[in-house]
Every structure is written in C-alpha cells, then in structure tokens.
Amino acid sequence: MIEIIIEFSRYFVALLFGTGVAVTFAGMPRTRKNYLVYGIFAVIVFMFQLLSMDMGYGYNI
C-alpha cells in the first residue's frame, strides 16, 4: 500500500513540474486566478489518469 502512495505522489509531482514548465514557456501571466486554474487543471488531469489506469493488481481504480 505504501508503494502505491509513493508511486502516485511521485507521479503527481512530476505532473506538476511538467505542466509548470509548459506554462512558464507558454508565457502565462502570474496571477492568483491563473495559479488556481493551473492547479485545478493539474488535479483533474491526475484524477483522469488514475481513473483510466490499470494497476496490474487484479482491479481497476
């Protein structure tokens, strides 16, 4: 169980970093609203990834 939590947290940090780099290169203005939209977008993408993955443990999340 702890391995799964570590894997998911590592993936989420990598997702945040990757989208953060993409947003920086795109030239997004640094406002509170844009940070909020960026964070919500990253969480939604992470949730879609979790819902669509097959973990290989005999069940789907």
N, C-alpha and C positions, 0 to 999 in steps of 0.2 A: 504494500500500500504506500509506503513512504517513497518507493522508487517512482511510482506513478505521479505522486505530488511533485517530486523533484523534476521529473521529465516535463510535466506541464508548466511548472514555474519557469524552467529554463526556456521552453518554447515561447512562453508569453513575453519574457524579457527580450528574446531575440526578435519577436514580432514587433514589440515597442521600439526597439533600436532601429530595425529596418524601416518601419514606417516613419520614424522620426527623421532618419537620414533622407528619405524620399521627400518628406515635407520641407525639410531645410533646403534641399536642392531645387524644389519647386518654387521657393520664394514666398512661402506663406507668411503673412504679417503676424507678428507675435502679439496677439490679443487674447484676453481671457476667454472670449467666445470661441476663438479658433482652437485654443488648447482643449476646451471642453468637447468640441465636436471631434477633434482628433482622438481624444481618449475614449469617447463613446464608440467611435468607428473601430478602434483597435479592439475593444472588448467585444463588439458584435462580430468582427471577423474571427476572433478567438473562439467565441461560442459556436459559430458556424463550423469551424474546424473540428471542435470537439464533437459536435453532433454528427458530423459526416465521417468520422474516422472509425475504423475497425481496429480495436486494440489487440486482437490476436489472443485474448484470454477467454474466448468462447462466448463473449457477449458484446453487444454494441452499447455505446453510451448514447 
